[in-house]
Structures are given as structure tokens and as C-alpha cells.
Amino acid sequence: MLKILLINSIVVFLGAYILDGVKIKSFWTAIGVAILLGLINMFIKPLIVLLTLPLTVLTLGLFVLVINAWILMIIDKMVDGLTIKSFWWAVIYSIIISALNSVLLWIF
């Protein structure tokens, strides 16, 4: 579990480093964002996905990107060291986080 948290923190930090529209203050902030993202994905996201299931099916699953971006925008409001400029930066950031997370978890 500690390994997954460390990988998620690295992914959050690298994603913010890659994108101009996302800024993160420090690696400690990335750890906090990773913890908060993990908790929201574990407890709240399944309920949101279930409630928006008809819309997700109608859009062939693309609405999940909107849900992920919305969650990142909420985390942006909750954490002082994270700044996401707009909703579209959050969408791109969620795609990068998902891709990097998949690659790093597959490697390690």
C-alpha cells in the first residue's frame, strides 16, 4: 500500500511538472493530493459513477473523464499547494495521471 501511495505521489508530481496549466508546490503536497485522490476514488467516485451510469453509457464511457476532472477540481479547492487553471487542464491532467499510473504500476 505504501508502494502504491509513493507511485501515485510521483505520478501526481510528474503530471503537474509536464503540464503548464497545473502547478504543485512540493512533493509533500503531491503526497497529500495522492492520499486525498485515493480516498475520494475509493469512497465517493463509485457512487458518482453509479448515479451517472446512464450518461456514461450514452457517451460510451467518456463521461468518466468529466467525473475525474471534476474530482481533481474539487481536490484543487481543498489543497492549497495544487493549482489547476481550468476544467480542460483537469481533463488532460486526469488522462496523464491515469496513463502514468498504469505504466508505473505495471513496471513496479
C-alpha positions as CSV (number, residue, x, y, z in Angstrom):
1,M,0.0,0.0,0.0
2,L,2.9,2.3,0.7
3,K,4.4,1.5,-2.7
4,I,1.1,2.5,-4.4
5,L,1.0,5.7,-2.4
6,L,4.5,6.5,-3.4
7,I,3.9,5.7,-7.1
8,N,0.7,7.8,-7.1
9,S,2.6,10.7,-5.5
10,I,5.3,10.5,-8.2
11,V,2.6,10.4,-10.9
12,V,0.8,13.5,-9.4
13,F,4.1,15.4,-9.2
14,L,5.2,14.4,-12.7
15,G,1.9,15.2,-14.2
16,A,2.0,18.7,-12.7
17,Y,5.6,19.1,-14.0
18,I,4.6,18.1,-17.5
19,L,1.6,20.4,-17.8
20,D,1.7,24.2,-17.8
21,G,-1.8,24.6,-16.5
22,V,-1.2,22.5,-13.4
23,K,1.1,23.6,-10.6
24,I,2.1,21.8,-7.4
25,K,4.0,23.4,-4.6
26,S,6.1,20.4,-3.4
27,F,6.4,16.7,-3.2
28,W,4.7,16.7,0.2
29,T,1.7,18.4,-1.5
30,A,1.8,15.7,-4.1
31,I,1.6,13.1,-1.3
32,G,-1.4,14.8,0.2
33,V,-3.1,15.0,-3.2
34,A,-2.4,11.3,-3.8
35,I,-3.9,10.4,-0.4
36,L,-7.0,12.6,-1.0
37,L,-7.4,11.3,-4.5
38,G,-7.2,7.7,-3.3
39,L,-9.8,8.3,-0.6
40,I,-12.2,10.0,-3.0
41,N,-11.7,7.3,-5.6
42,M,-12.3,4.6,-3.0
43,F,-15.4,6.0,-1.3
44,I,-17.1,8.7,-3.4
45,K,-16.3,8.0,-7.0
46,P,-18.2,4.7,-7.2
47,L,-21.3,6.4,-6.0
48,I,-20.9,9.2,-8.6
49,V,-20.3,6.7,-11.4
50,L,-23.3,4.7,-10.4
51,L,-25.6,7.8,-10.3
52,T,-24.3,8.9,-13.7
53,L,-24.3,5.5,-15.3
54,P,-27.0,6.3,-18.0
55,L,-24.9,9.3,-19.1
56,T,-21.7,7.3,-19.0
57,V,-23.3,4.6,-21.2
58,L,-24.7,7.2,-23.6
59,T,-21.3,8.8,-24.1
60,L,-19.6,5.4,-24.4
61,G,-17.6,5.9,-21.1
62,L,-16.2,9.3,-21.9
63,F,-18.2,10.9,-19.1
64,V,-15.8,9.2,-16.7
65,L,-13.2,11.7,-17.9
66,V,-15.6,14.5,-16.8
67,I,-16.0,12.8,-13.4
68,N,-12.2,12.5,-13.0
69,A,-11.7,16.1,-13.9
70,W,-14.4,17.2,-11.6
71,I,-12.8,15.3,-8.7
72,L,-9.5,16.9,-9.5
73,M,-11.1,20.4,-9.5
74,I,-12.6,19.6,-6.0
75,I,-9.1,18.5,-4.8
76,D,-7.7,21.7,-6.2
77,K,-10.1,23.7,-4.0
78,M,-9.2,21.6,-0.9
79,V,-5.4,21.6,-1.2
80,D,-3.5,24.9,-1.1
81,G,-0.4,23.8,-2.9
82,L,-2.3,22.5,-6.0
83,T,-3.5,24.8,-8.7
84,I,-5.4,23.7,-11.8
85,K,-6.1,26.6,-14.3
86,S,-9.3,25.3,-15.9
87,F,-11.6,22.3,-16.4
88,W,-9.8,21.3,-19.6
89,W,-6.4,21.3,-17.8
90,A,-8.0,19.0,-15.3
91,V,-9.2,16.7,-18.1
92,I,-5.7,16.5,-19.6
93,Y,-4.2,16.1,-16.1
94,S,-6.5,13.2,-15.3
95,I,-5.6,11.4,-18.6
96,I,-1.9,11.9,-17.8
97,I,-2.3,10.7,-14.2
98,S,-4.2,7.6,-15.4
99,A,-1.7,6.8,-18.1
100,L,1.4,7.3,-16.0
101,N,-0.1,5.4,-13.1
102,S,-0.9,2.4,-15.3
103,V,2.6,2.3,-16.7
104,L,4.4,2.7,-13.4
105,L,2.2,0.2,-11.6
106,W,2.8,-2.3,-14.4
107,I,6.6,-1.7,-14.2
108,F,6.9,-1.9,-10.5
